[in-house]
Amino acid sequence: MRFTLNGRTVDVRAHPMKRLLDVLREDCHLTGTKEGCGEGECGACTVLVDGEAVNACLVPFAQVRGARVTTIEGLRGRRRLQEAFVEHGGAQCGICTPGMIVAAAALGRRPNLDDIKTGLAGNLCRCTGYSGIYRAIEAAAVPLRPARRRGARGKRR
Amino acid sequence: MKGARKAHATRATAVVGHPVRRKDGLDKVTGAARYIDDLVLPGLLYGTTIRSTISRGEIASVHLDFDTTGFTIVSARDIPGKNVVSLIEADQPSLADGRVEHVGEAILLLAHADKERLLDVRVSIDYRPAAPVVEPELSPTTFKEITIAKGDLGRGFAEADLVVEGEYRTGHQEHLYIETNGVLAVPGDGGITVHGSLQCPYYVHRALCELLSLPERKVRVIQTETGGGFGGKEDYPSVLAGHAALLALKSGRPVKMVYDRAEDMLATTKRHPAIVRHRTGVTRDGHLTAIDIEVLLDGGAYVTLSPVVLSRGLLHATGPYRCDHVRVHGRVVKTNTPPNGAFRGFGAPQTQFAAEVHMDRIGEQLGLDPIQVRERNALRPGDTMATGQRIEANGGALRVLREAARRTRFRQRRRALRGTDRGLGVALFFHGAGFTGSGEVKLRSKATLELTRRGVRVGVTATEIGQGARTVLAQIVATALGIPYEHVEMPPADTSLAPDSGPTVASRTTMIVGRLLELAARDLKRRLRGRTPAESWRAHGPISVTKEYTPPPGLTWDEEQYVGDAYGTWAWACDVAEVELDRDTGIVRPLRITSVADIGRVIHPVMARGQMEGGTAQAVGYALTEEVVMRDGRMANAQLTNYLIPTTADTPEIDVVFVERPYRNGAFGAKGVGELPMDGGAPAIVNALRSLGADVRAVPATPERVLDALSKG
């Protein structure tokens, strides 16, 4: 079956009722998408299908025929968001992180805190209490000012 | 300490206290980090577990009602060594042999190369059921009993103007790490290598040696990237690793076992439920004269870590308060539920929930506000605790209490909220860092540093479970050695490469293992005699330094009498919680928690804050929504649909403030932080409910419990 995976057209043979999550992990060898619950509650398996965040554990493979599927491995142009997760404590154990970042990427470039909370309500994190995740997304949304790097050094004095 | 900081004040190397980039950051945000379920090997088999469906009884017969071609099957009879999960007591079998003690107990193991075939497995088991014990109060079997006594209780009560009594209850809690338990066992060379999501590689190592009857050098345990632990991967991985290893040895092929969520919730350990009774003597002006506490913990079917959980629970049971006459007595008993085990806080969240709600009730009866009653009694430098441990000159609970009251303008805010549906509550708490009593002495942890061509490689089996151990330990080494942080290599924990630096538990990694590495680095620095690692390597080749734990001078502990220094040091904290109550539905919305914490020197500000925020969120779940429904010893809600951990919508704003009072025997002055935040959230939230007229004495404070409390109020 043909679909677009991380920007490239691919043809993958798998059972049409196989979970998209398993197709990605087992047939496409993209293990960045994680399984946390298998029941659509935790969001660790979040991927983008035609730009929308979905739980890959709930999507049968047949449903992505002809669609654009984006996983953490193919998240292009969002490096700043990913870097912000490292810098601001958005990732601890890291297992929810790929899904969290993919879901955050679907929020657009400048979400406010309410947008973030609503948009990520389907992504569970047990480590951070979400605060570090909010800080990371907010930091990535703000244009980088040259003064910021000096600020970190100035603190040391 | 100050001199050391001055000596390494170069910008590139003195990274303690600075938010350096976490070592595992990039791999985690790009999806490149490899967790156990991401590993595949040629010839891999997938393992599954057949479990007891009853909570107590004898196994009469087992029938395999499916085509067993291509399956590897393991029962208790296939165990080469002792059929035990080796930990404290040898009471828990790896596989049930003739009888079962809880639902979910493993009876049979199966493995097949085709995952799908595992779905066809049909095994019917005939039991001769026996009546299970599900109520801890009715249990005839005590696993452990401990008494702590100080002064003369009779005299203390005689001095009291008032006696306040109360009973408080806490339920099970599921860890709910987002990555379930999983291991991969690879046979070879007459031994076994186990890769896994785990906290304590040497616990697993010891358990495997005993189960498989293999010498130490034939067993290797390697931690894979671990998607959360919280204590849930302290004791349980020894069970699972044993199962995968048995299948791997019998089949001669690698075997992977990764639980699905339902199995993980049904079969693995939980936090011990507790019933805590307080009887407290107090003077009219609010001074405690006598504290009498009775603790009952539900241990589940096997001992696992219960004796130590009880010990820590009791040592924290008074809360951070001074009193001359104290008796704390507790038992942990057997019930026919899956064994309860380690969970962040380890007994202390249960007992401090009771202590802090009780303290509010004492204040209410005396007409003192929550800050006043705590101020009168908070431990101060020079005071002694129930075990006689003296509070250090820079220790005690008063400072964090006052800072929390000041920052939140507690009294003003509480007055302002009067008559609204918003309430404000406080909890003052402490947490002993490191193993209890003589635990650290018995562990004799070791840490190694090996020179590399450009820096140093760290040899420890402290595990990175998200808390940032890899980064923090590297910061400590870089700073003590005076080399760039980037030149400190942190390989995965591997028992064949690194010595036993003790389990990654008990808020001990930064303080204890970090200290060992700090000392090793200082030693190595002396041996470098001013050369850089690269220069030394070129001239002399490899050098390695190993340090072993020795207790700080002056620490004493009497295990029999429960007298002395229960912990090397204590972290102190105060939480203030603001909540909103819907009086019609009983739904409580936590709005804001301010947490003021003294964890000694902060090594990495972003990660330390992350520990406080994450632990506080976990405490919010414990306080309000996380209810394990046990029906006849079986978890009835073993799924995320109805076991509710906080989402973004349920988690309050969390404001973390550090009061840094360095501990002289911790790495660069650090104490422990991991467990501390778990202790305070629940009582702070419940006390906020008290201020709204809901006399809640148990968590989780579900809407049903809250409505019930309101109707009685």
Chai-1 contact restraints between the chains, C-beta under 6 A:
chainA,res_idxA,chainB,res_idxB,connection_type,confidence,min_distance_angstrom,max_distance_angstrom,comment,restraint_id
A,T31,B,D38,contact,1.0,0.0,6.0,A-B,restraint_1
A,G32,B,G31,contact,1.0,0.0,6.0,A-B,restraint_2
A,G36,B,I178,contact,1.0,0.0,6.0,A-B,restraint_3
A,C37,B,R261,contact,1.0,0.0,6.0,A-B,restraint_4
A,C37,B,L640,contact,1.0,0.0,6.0,A-B,restraint_5
A,G38,B,D260,contact,1.0,0.0,6.0,A-B,restraint_6
A,G38,B,R261,contact,1.0,0.0,6.0,A-B,restraint_7
A,E41,B,L640,contact,1.0,0.0,6.0,A-B,restraint_8
A,E41,B,T641,contact,1.0,0.0,6.0,A-B,restraint_9
A,C42,B,L640,contact,1.0,0.0,6.0,A-B,restraint_10
A,A44,B,I178,contact,1.0,0.0,6.0,A-B,restraint_11
A,I72,B,G31,contact,1.0,0.0,6.0,A-B,restraint_12
A,E73,B,G31,contact,1.0,0.0,6.0,A-B,restraint_13
A,Q82,B,V29,contact,1.0,0.0,6.0,A-B,restraint_14
A,F85,B,V29,contact,1.0,0.0,6.0,A-B,restraint_15
A,V86,B,G25,contact,1.0,0.0,6.0,A-B,restraint_16
A,V86,B,V29,contact,1.0,0.0,6.0,A-B,restraint_17
A,G89,B,V606,contact,1.0,0.0,6.0,A-B,restraint_18
A,G89,B,G610,contact,1.0,0.0,6.0,A-B,restraint_19
A,A91,B,K28,contact,1.0,0.0,6.0,A-B,restraint_20
A,A91,B,V29,contact,1.0,0.0,6.0,A-B,restraint_21
A,Q92,B,G466,contact,1.0,0.0,6.0,A-B,restraint_22
A,Q92,B,G610,contact,1.0,0.0,6.0,A-B,restraint_23
A,C93,B,G227,contact,1.0,0.0,6.0,A-B,restraint_24
A,C93,B,G228,contact,1.0,0.0,6.0,A-B,restraint_25
A,C93,B,G466,contact,1.0,0.0,6.0,A-B,restraint_26
A,G94,B,K28,contact,1.0,0.0,6.0,A-B,restraint_27
A,G94,B,A33,contact,1.0,0.0,6.0,A-B,restraint_28
A,I95,B,I178,contact,1.0,0.0,6.0,A-B,restraint_29
A,I95,B,E179,contact,1.0,0.0,6.0,A-B,restraint_30
A,I95,B,G227,contact,1.0,0.0,6.0,A-B,restraint_31
A,C96,B,I178,contact,1.0,0.0,6.0,A-B,restraint_32
A,T97,B,K28,contact,1.0,0.0,6.0,A-B,restraint_33
A,T97,B,V29,contact,1.0,0.0,6.0,A-B,restraint_34
A,P98,B,G31,contact,1.0,0.0,6.0,A-B,restraint_35
A,K117,B,T648,contact,1.0,0.0,6.0,A-B,restraint_36
A,L120,B,T648,contact,1.0,0.0,6.0,A-B,restraint_37
A,A121,B,T647,contact,1.0,0.0,6.0,A-B,restraint_38
A,A121,B,T648,contact,1.0,0.0,6.0,A-B,restraint_39
A,A121,B,A649,contact,1.0,0.0,6.0,A-B,restraint_40
A,R126,B,L176,contact,1.0,0.0,6.0,A-B,restraint_41
A,R126,B,Y177,contact,1.0,0.0,6.0,A-B,restraint_42
A,R126,B,I178,contact,1.0,0.0,6.0,A-B,restraint_43
A,R126,B,G228,contact,1.0,0.0,6.0,A-B,restraint_44
A,C127,B,G466,contact,1.0,0.0,6.0,A-B,restraint_45
A,C127,B,G614,contact,1.0,0.0,6.0,A-B,restraint_46
A,T128,B,G610,contact,1.0,0.0,6.0,A-B,restraint_47
A,T128,B,G614,contact,1.0,0.0,6.0,A-B,restraint_48
A,G129,B,E613,contact,1.0,0.0,6.0,A-B,restraint_49
A,G129,B,G614,contact,1.0,0.0,6.0,A-B,restraint_50
A,G129,B,T616,contact,1.0,0.0,6.0,A-B,restraint_51
A,G129,B,A617,contact,1.0,0.0,6.0,A-B,restraint_52
A,G129,B,T651,contact,1.0,0.0,6.0,A-B,restraint_53
A,G129,B,I654,contact,1.0,0.0,6.0,A-B,restraint_54
A,Y130,B,T648,contact,1.0,0.0,6.0,A-B,restraint_55
A,Y130,B,T651,contact,1.0,0.0,6.0,A-B,restraint_56
A,S131,B,E613,contact,1.0,0.0,6.0,A-B,restraint_57
A,S131,B,I654,contact,1.0,0.0,6.0,A-B,restraint_58
A,G132,B,G610,contact,1.0,0.0,6.0,A-B,restraint_59
